[in-house]
Amino acid sequence: MGAPLHKIIQWFKTMTTNEYFKNIEKNNWPCLDGKLWQRNFYEHIIRNENELNTIRIYIRENPLKWEEDEENPNRIK
């Protein structure tokens, strides 16, 4: 049996964060003000077609809400 999902996600986040910091120095990537990964995020196992479709809709439509998002520094109030 392989590694538990949370360990795989942890490894992925660690590796991508390390790569990001390497590229800040090597390729002059912009430095973020905050964290690279969202805090209090949890992983979710998709268990059926209905959940999959709900998540697909969220992924497709959520960026359209960025203008009104509280975390958007350019939010129109």
N, C-alpha and C positions, 0 to 999 in steps of 0.2 A: 504494500500500500504506500502511496506517495505522501508528501507533506500535507498537513492540514491547510485549508484555504487561507486562513488568516496568516499563516507563516509565508505562504507564497505572495500574498498581497504586501506583507511587511517587507519581504525581500525586494519586490518590485519597486516599492516606494523608496527604499534605501538606495537601490542602484540608480534609479532615475534622479534622485536628489544629488547623489555623488557626481553623476555625469553633468548635471546642470552646473554645479559649482566648479567643476573642471573647465567647462566651457565659458564661464564668467571670466576666468583667468586667461585661458588659451585663446579664445575667439572673441573676447570682449562683448559677451552677451550682457544684456542689461540685468542689473541686480534687482530682484523683487524686494519690496518693502516688507512683505509679510512672509508667511510660510508658503512653501511650494505646494504642500498638500493641505486640504481642508481639514480642520480639527473637528472632532466629534462625528466624523464620517463613519458609517458602518457598512460592511459588505452584506449583500443580500443574495441568497441563492434563489434563482428563478425556478419555481416548481411546476409551472404549467403555462399553457399557451396564453391564458388570460393575463397572467402577471407579465409575461413577455410583451404582450401588446400594450399594456399600460405603461411599461417602462419605455417602450419605443416611442409612444406619444410624448411622454415626459422629455425624453432626449431631443425629440424633434421640436417641441414647442417651447421648452424652457428658455433657450437663448433669446426668444422674442420678448421675454419679460425683463431682460437685463436693464432696460431704460428705467424701470420702476424699482429695481432691486435695492434694498437698503445698503448693500455692500458696494454698490456702484458709486464711485467717487464723483461721477458727473451726473448723478441722478437728478432728474427734473422734479422738483418738489412742489 
